[in-house]
Amino acid sequence: MADSYYRPAGGGRFEATIHAQGAWNAHEQHMAPASGLLAHCLEQFQPRAELQMARISFEILGLIPLETVEVTTRMVRPGRTIELLEAEMNHGGRTAIRARAWRLASSDTSSVAALEDESMPGPDEGEEHDAVAEWPGGYIQSIDVRKIEGHRPGRGRVWLRTPHPLVEGEASSDSARLIGLIDTANGIATRVPPGPGSWAFPNVDLQVHLHRQPSGQWLGLDTRVSFGREGIGLTSSVLHDLDGPFGRSEQILTLRKL
């Protein structure tokens, strides 16, 4: 059994392991570890200590095969205090995911720091949750889930962590590891049960905004799911680590009757 989500295959290529297996199809990757890998590659590209990642926008352009993929990274907009980077995950001449990230200059703003999002109870106050009972796939089996009281369809709070490193033999930041869990939000408070006779609601993107850099092993998701009347849904989450909220995520969903 593999320990990591990916194994390096040289030349910017990474072999996806069973831990990266998706929930909708057995032959595809889950977007969560794929986004973590792209965040890891973006952080490794021309790093500058005085800049930090403030937003990553992931566009899912097609099925992400559970195979060896290639990641390419480039500078889109260089700058002294603001940079825009881009990374692509490719397979067989096709781009599966395109990610763009803004890196902004860090400075001391502690004198005016303030939050409007409320902190959620910590993982020690949650109950262990068997996500495998609702969702299949190697990725779901790879995570530890703690559910906070008050969970219901369309609204829920959970804590997630994983014992598995992103890339075998490579150190990853806490930010990249936690970003590699965020896409799970679309499956934690489902409005309808997934599967035959119900609805599919895959997301076509993942937008992550960070007002500070997260740390630690636990990711908290305070999530709301909305279904519109015209086949489109939205999953919105306030992101937490053990120190409190650190950002937000949004996922646009395509609703399809099964």
SVG drawing of the C-alpha trace seen along z (x, -y; Angstrom):
<svg xmlns="http://www.w3.org/2000/svg" viewBox="-36 -49 49 51">
<polyline fill="none" stroke="black" stroke-width="0.4" points="0.0,0.0 1.3,-3.4 2.0,-5.9 1.8,-9.1 -0.7,-10.6 1.9,-10.9 5.3,-9.4 7.7,-11.6 8.4,-10.2 11.0,-12.8 10.7,-15.7 7.8,-17.3 5.7,-14.1 3.9,-12.5 2.4,-9.1 -1.0,-9.1 -1.5,-6.4 -4.7,-4.8 -4.9,-7.5 -5.7,-10.0 -8.6,-8.0 -11.8,-10.0 -15.3,-9.4 -17.3,-9.8 -15.3,-7.4 -12.7,-4.7 -10.4,-5.6 -10.0,-9.3 -8.3,-11.4 -10.1,-13.3 -9.7,-17.0 -8.5,-17.4 -5.0,-15.8 -4.7,-17.1 -5.2,-20.7 -2.7,-20.0 -0.1,-18.8 -0.6,-22.0 -0.3,-24.2 2.9,-22.4 4.4,-22.9 3.3,-26.6 5.1,-27.1 8.2,-25.5 8.3,-27.8 10.7,-30.7 9.9,-31.1 10.3,-34.5 10.2,-34.7 8.6,-38.2 5.6,-37.0 2.8,-34.7 0.0,-32.9 -3.3,-34.8 -5.5,-33.2 -5.5,-30.1 -8.1,-29.6 -8.5,-26.0 -10.3,-25.3 -11.2,-21.7 -11.1,-21.2 -11.9,-17.5 -11.5,-14.2 -8.3,-13.8 -6.9,-10.4 -5.6,-8.2 -2.3,-7.8 1.0,-9.6 0.5,-13.3 2.8,-16.2 2.8,-19.5 4.1,-22.6 4.5,-26.0 5.1,-29.5 5.1,-33.1 2.2,-35.0 2.7,-38.4 6.0,-39.2 6.3,-42.0 8.1,-43.4 5.2,-43.1 2.6,-41.2 3.0,-38.1 0.6,-35.9 1.7,-32.3 0.1,-29.5 0.3,-25.7 -1.2,-23.1 -1.8,-19.4 -1.5,-17.5 -2.0,-14.0 -1.8,-12.6 -1.5,-16.1 -4.7,-17.3 -4.9,-19.8 -7.0,-18.4 -6.6,-21.3 -5.3,-24.9 -4.5,-26.8 -3.6,-30.5 -2.2,-31.9 -1.6,-35.4 1.4,-35.9 1.3,-39.2 3.9,-41.0 3.8,-40.2 3.9,-43.0 3.0,-43.6 -0.7,-44.5 -1.3,-43.2 -2.4,-46.6 -5.5,-46.5 -6.0,-42.7 -9.7,-41.7 -12.0,-38.8 -15.7,-38.6 -15.9,-34.8 -16.6,-32.9 -14.3,-30.1 -15.8,-26.6 -15.4,-24.0 -12.1,-22.1 -11.6,-18.5 -11.6,-17.2 -15.3,-18.3 -16.2,-16.4 -17.3,-12.8 -15.5,-10.4 -17.3,-10.0 -17.2,-7.2 -17.2,-9.1 -16.7,-5.8 -20.3,-4.9 -21.4,-7.7 -18.6,-8.1 -16.3,-5.5 -12.7,-5.9 -9.2,-5.7 -9.0,-9.4 -12.0,-9.3 -10.5,-6.2 -7.3,-8.2 -8.7,-10.9 -9.7,-11.2 -13.0,-13.0 -14.5,-14.5 -18.1,-15.8 -19.3,-18.7 -22.7,-18.6 -25.6,-20.1 -24.8,-18.5 -27.7,-18.4 -28.1,-18.3 -26.7,-21.5 -25.0,-22.7 -22.2,-21.1 -18.9,-21.6 -16.1,-19.0 -12.4,-18.7 -10.2,-16.7 -6.6,-15.5 -4.5,-12.9 -1.5,-10.9 -0.2,-10.7 2.3,-13.1 1.5,-14.7 4.6,-13.6 6.8,-10.7 10.2,-11.9 9.4,-15.6 8.6,-17.9 5.4,-19.9 4.2,-23.0 1.3,-22.9 -0.5,-25.3 -0.1,-22.8 -1.2,-19.9 -4.3,-21.7 -5.2,-23.0 -5.0,-19.4 -8.1,-18.7 -10.3,-21.7 -12.1,-20.2 -13.6,-17.6 -16.0,-20.4 -18.4,-19.5 -19.0,-16.1 -19.4,-16.9 -22.9,-18.3 -24.6,-16.9 -28.2,-18.2 -29.1,-14.9 -27.4,-11.5 -25.0,-10.8 -25.5,-7.7 -27.9,-6.0 -31.5,-7.3 -30.4,-10.6 -28.2,-13.4 -24.6,-14.0 -23.2,-17.4 -19.5,-17.6 -17.7,-20.9 -16.1,-22.4 -13.8,-24.7 -12.3,-25.5 -11.6,-29.0 -9.4,-29.5 -8.8,-32.8 -6.4,-33.1 -6.1,-36.0 -3.3,-34.3 -1.1,-31.2 -2.6,-28.2 -0.6,-25.8 -0.9,-22.4 -2.5,-19.1 -6.2,-19.8 -8.4,-21.5 -11.8,-22.8 -14.6,-23.3 -17.7,-25.4 -19.7,-24.6 -23.0,-25.6 -24.4,-24.0 -27.0,-25.8 -28.8,-24.2 -30.3,-26.7 -33.4,-26.1 -31.5,-25.9 -29.0,-23.1 -26.3,-25.0 -25.2,-24.8 -22.7,-26.4 -20.6,-25.0 -19.2,-27.7 -16.8,-27.2 -15.0,-29.1 -11.6,-27.5 -10.1,-26.9 -6.9,-25.6 -6.6,-25.2 -5.9,-29.0 -9.2,-29.9 -10.5,-31.0 -7.8,-31.6 -9.8,-32.0 -12.7,-30.9 -13.4,-28.6 -16.1,-28.4 -17.1,-25.6 -19.5,-25.9 -21.5,-22.7 -23.2,-21.2 -26.4,-19.3 -27.3,-16.2 -30.0,-13.7 -28.8,-10.1"/>
</svg>
